[in-house]
């Protein structure tokens, strides 16, 4: 027993001194990360937050809140987090002693005939007993502990914790994706509704235009080609309406999946006017490492790299001996009272065991090679994730800036189209213009309004792209005046009258 205790104390003294895992290191490509995004020339403080509230739309805010609370992808990711956390606790249990309790009761009644003991004096008349009867009761505890001398258990636990952390970051990635998809789908619905409104107005306008052109054709004031062209334009616009309505239904259905409701419920929630405000905040400048560190997919890739590194150490430790300590205290007696008499019937068994692998058929070496290959793959995945994140952020910044400029140009084009339509109104009222020219100018205005609606949706989507690329929000000054979205003000139609 003294020898076992000596071995145990020596092993405990060495516990935690050996770790065979590789040193923590960044892959070369991530160590060479540039200090700034080439396409980012602005500067503003960075702040992860509920960035979708910048659109100032209570309907959108409620939908995002529902998506974050009820989305089924998020629920699935949450279950994976719980699973990974439980697996980490399983791995941690190997670091602690195992204690068990036992109780045993036995009764035996065996014959003596043919045995070397012969008979024993029995009852009255001096008769001999021909059987042996025995009762035995015991109570005990069993405890065992593996001394993690070379870090196998610690590294397995570290790997499990890193896996749990990666699952948590995956959960945050799904949250970010669910919020972004909800916002993108919402803006698609807003744009689709606006496009349907403009399409219906254009159909009415073209119907009026076709009727007037047909009247002019009957009067010999225009050629059949012009009438045919106007009628074709009317049919083309009418044919586009079912497609736009189908696209709206599809978007509403996808939004229902995101917030875990059926399309009928989505339609009820979107029955009110949808008024998201376009915002044009500047993109903040900063170190990519600081910004990309906000991305949960980058953090998840790093956590998986750490898990793979720890498992290399765990598999290497399997080459070395393991030491197990065990203790079995208990009591034993011929009846229940004797088993409970700890003072007189106690018993104890202490042991220390050492097990070392000699021949495993190459299993340990193969496991080490597999762990190293997994580590190399995780390192490559982490480097690719960082490179992809940097590219996405840089491209998103450039795309956002170009879409802002495009919106600016279409906004100016709308002002020109409104001026042209207003000019045709004044010409008609002054008797120097015709009503058909006004209808043509008004249709041109509708076309610009349609392009502006699509451009606004594109700006919103590209803004979301930056939020997803940076993993959060930024705080920046308000939009410049030339980007402030103006409400749509249609040019008033002239009073009906005889054409000049």
Residue, then its C-alpha position, 0 to 999 in steps of 0.5 A: x500500500x505504501x508503494x501505491x501511495x508513493x506512486x500516486x503522490x509522484x504522479x499527482x505532482x507531475x499532473x499538468x506539467x506535460x501538454x503534447x498539443x502543438x503551439x497555438x499559431x496563426x496560419x501565415x495568410x492570416x498573419x499577413x492580413x492588411x491593415x485596412x480595406x482598400x475600398x474604404x476611405x471613410x471613418x466612423x466608430x464601429x458598434x455592433x447593435x440592432x442595426x436594422x432599427x436604422x430603417x425606422x420601420x416598426x413592422x420590420x422591427x417586429x418581423x426581425x424580433x419574431x425571426x430571432x425568436x421563432x426562426x426554425x434554423x435558429x432553433x436547430x442551431x440552439x439545439x446543437x449548442x446545447x448538444x455540444x455543451x453537454x458533450x463538453x461536460x461529458x469530456x470534463x467528467x473524465x477529469x474528476x474521480x468516479x465514485x460508486x456505491x455498492x451493496x451485496x447480500x448473499x445466502x448459501x445452503x450447500x450439502x456436506x455429503x461427500x465432502x472432507x468435512x464430514x458432519x457437524x453436531x446437530x440438534x437433539x439426539x446427537x444427530x449430525x447436520x448434513x448441510x452448511x448454511x451461510x449469510x453474508x452482507x456487505x456495503x462499500x464504496x468504489x472510487x477510481x481516478x486516472x491521473x492525466x499525466x500527459x494531458x490526454x483527458x485535458x486536451x480532449x476536454x479542451x477540444x470539446x469546449x472549443x467545439x461547444x464554442x464553435x457551436x455557439x458562434x454557429x448559432x450567432x451566424x444563423x441569427x445574423x443570417x436570419x435577420x438579414x434574410x428577413x430584412x432582404x425579403x421585407x424590402x423585396x416585398x416593399x419593392x414588389x408592392x411598389x412595382x405592382x402599383x406602378x404597373x397598374x397605373x401604367x396599364x391604365x395610362x397605356x389604355x388611355x394612350x391606346x384609346x386616343x391613338x386608335x381615335x387618331x388612327x381612325x381620323x387619319x392623324x397617325x399611322x397603324x405602326x404607332x397604334x400597333x406599338x402602343x397596343x403591344x406596350x400595353x399587352x407587355x405591361x399587362x403580361x408582367x403583372x401576373x409575374x410581379x404578383x407571383x413574385x410578391x406571393x413567393x416573397x411573402x411565403x419565404x418571409x412566413x418561413x423565416x418567422x414561422x407562420x403561414x402566408x395568411x398570417x404574413x399578409x395580415x401583418x403586412x396589411x398596413x403601409x410599409x414605410x422603411x426609410x433608406x439610410x446611407x451611413x458611411x462605412x467605418x474605417x478600422x483594422x480588418x482584424x478588429x472588424x472581421x473578429x466580429x464575424x461569428x463564422x471567423x470565430x467559429x473557424x478559429x474555435x474549430x482550429x483550437x479543437x483540432x490542435x487539442x486533439x493532436x495533443x490528446x492522441x499523442x498522449x495515448x503513446x504514454x503510460x496511464x496511471x489509475x488510482x482506486x480505493x474500495x472501502x466498505x464493511x462486511x458481516x454475517x447479518x445486516x447489523x454486522x454490515x452496519x457495524x463500521x467500527x469493527x467490520x470495516x475493510x479497505x482496498x487501495x491500488x495503483x495501476x500503470x498501463x502502457x501500450x506496447x503493440x496496438x497494430x499501428x492504431x495510435x500512430x494512425x490516430x495521431x496522423x489523422x488528428x494532424x491531418x484534421x488540424x491542417x484541414x482546420x488551419x486551411x479552413x480558418x485561413x480561407x474563412x478569413x480571406x473570404x471574410x476580407x474579400x466579402x467586406x471589401x467587395x460589400x463596401x465597394x458595392x454599397x458605395x456604387x449603389x449609393x451613387x446609382x441611387x443618386x443618379x436615378x434620383x436626379x433622373x426622377x426630378x428630370x422626368x417630373x419636370x418633363x411631365x409638369x412641362x407637358x401639363x403646362x403646354x397642354x393647358x396653354x394650348x401648345x401641347x397635346x395630351x398624348x405627349x403628357x401621357x408619354x411623359x407620365x409613363x417615362x416618369x413611372x419607369x423612373x419611379x420603378x427604377x428608383x424603387x429597385x435602386x432603393x431596394x438594392x441600396x438596402x440589400x448592399x447595406x445588409x451585405x456590409x453588416x453581414x460582412x462585418x458581423x454587426x453595425x456601425x454608427x455614422x453621421x446622417x445621409x447627405x441631403x442629395x441622398x435623402x429619399x423624397x416621398x413620391x409626388x405624382x404630377x397632377x393630371x390636366x383637366x380633361x378637354x378637347x385636344x388642340 
